[in-house]
Amino acid sequence: MAEVHVGEEVYYTGDMANDSGWLKITCTGPTNIGMVEGGVYGGRVFNVKPSNIGDVYKGHCDPRFVTKAAFNAYRGRMGYPTRP
């Protein structure tokens, strides 16, 4: 489980029916974290448990949500550009 704060970006890894994308954390609490997507599909809203956000990304959809730092660490290891 990753520690996250309001305003931080989280990467949603998506699945077969839902596109991946970047979300911005809008609120945090002991049992739920609220996030909203800007981007192309703007308006998607997620409300997840803190344990659903991982701090390690392996390039697939487990965990479903990962921190920006985890995303950038993976991309760096693979030799891909990272997200500023």
Secondary structure, 3 states (H helix, E strand, C coil): CCCCCCCCEEEECCCCCCCCEEEEEEEECCCCEEEEECCCCCCCEEEECHHHEECCCCCCCCCCEEEHHHHHHHHHHHCCCCCC
